[in-house]
Structure formats: structure tokens, C-alpha cells
């Protein structure tokens, strides 16, 4: 089964569990033969301190990283359609 292109993203109050969970997710996507965009993972540790009550990102460095990776992901998806 080949599925849609994917990019790994996640947040959690701690940091190490984010890495652990996203590495597990990468293994699952690989097993499903999902083309994954490598090098653009978004792992936001301490998410509770970087989000407001409406889950909007308030941290400038996180927003800067997302401004970098999202256009890369959009181009990656377009290349796999």
C-alpha cells in the first residue's frame, strides 16, 4: 500500500517523548511506503509554553521554523501528485 506524502510534526509538554513518538510514527509511515519529507521534522518540545489557550503558536522560533518547512512540504506534495 502506498499512501500520501507525509511530514512528521508533533508537540508535547516534554521534549524526549516528542522525539520518541515521532520516530515511532516515522517507522509506521515507512512501513506503509508513505513518501516522507526528511529533514523537515517539526518537534516542538515544551508545547504548553509555546501555545496560547486557542492552540496558536506564540513562540517566534517555532513560527520561523514552520515558515521554512511548510513551503518545502507543499512543494514535496506537489511533486508526488
N, C-alpha and C positions, 0 to 999 in steps of 0.2 A: 504494500500500500504506500503510495507516495502522497503526501499531504502538502498543504500550502506552506510557503516560505514562513520562517519564524525568526523571532529575535527574542532573546532572554531578557526579561525585566522583572524586578521584584523589590519589595521593601519590607522591612520588619523592624521592630524596636532594636534588636541586637544587630550585629553585623555577620558574625560567623554562621549563624543559622541561615541567613540570606544566601551566602555562598553555597552552603551545603544543599539547600533546597534547589537552587538554580542549577547546580551541577547535576543533580538527580534529574531535573527537568530536561537538561541537555541530553542526557543518556536516553531518556524516553523519546525525545524528538529524533535523535539519531536512529534509534531502533525502528521508528516509523518512516524512515527515509525522508524526513522533512528537511528541505534545504535550509540551513541555518546561517544567519549572518554572523560570522565570527568577528571578534574584536570590537563589538559594539554593545556588549552586555551592559545592562543598567542594573546595578546592585546598590540600592540605597540603604545603607545601614543607619540606624537611628531615625527611621522614618517618622516616628512620632514627633520628633523635634523639627522635622523638615516640612511637615504638612500642617495646614490650618484645620479648623473644625469641619470644613467642607471638603477636605482632602485635596486642596490645591497646594501645589509645591511652592514653598516660600523661600527655599534656600537657593541663592544665586548660582552657586557652583553646580548644583543639580540641574537647574534650568539651563545653564550653559552647556552641560554635557548632553542633555536632551536635544538642545538646538543643533548639536553636532550629529548625533546618531539618528535622529528621526529622518532627515533628508537622505542619509545613507540607506536606511531601511526602505524608504519609499522607492528609491532607485533600484534596490535589490528586488523588491516585489515586482516592479515593472519589468525587470529583466527576466523574471520567472513566470510571466503570464503568456 
